[in-house]
Amino acid sequence: MSKNKLLNIRIDPELKKKAKKIASADGRSLSNWVTRLIVREVEKAEKQRASETKR
């Protein structure tokens, strides 16, 4: 059984084309590139929340 879940999103075709080009230049699939972006933003939000909690 897969440990990953499928996430269906709607995206403007031109934006997808640009994102795919960036991902490819980075040697990644679009899926992997988007996953890395989400991980980065989640980590940033968690750090921000943690620092606000300490106040």
CORSULFEN-V598698 format. One line per field, one symbol per residue. phi: phi as a letter, one per 30 degrees, with the letter a starting at -180 (. if undefined). psi: psi as a letter, one per 30 degrees, with the letter a starting at -180 (. if undefined). burial: 1 if it has 9 or more other C-alpha atoms within 8 Angstrom, else 0. A space follows every 50 residues. Layout:
phi: ???
psi: ???
burial: ???
This chain:
phi: .ddccdbcbcbeedddddddddedddibddddddedddeedddddddddd ddddd
psi: kkfkkkjklkkkeeeeeeeeeeeefgglleeeeeeeeeeeeeeeeeeeee eeef.
burial: 00000000000000010011001100011100100000000000000000 00000
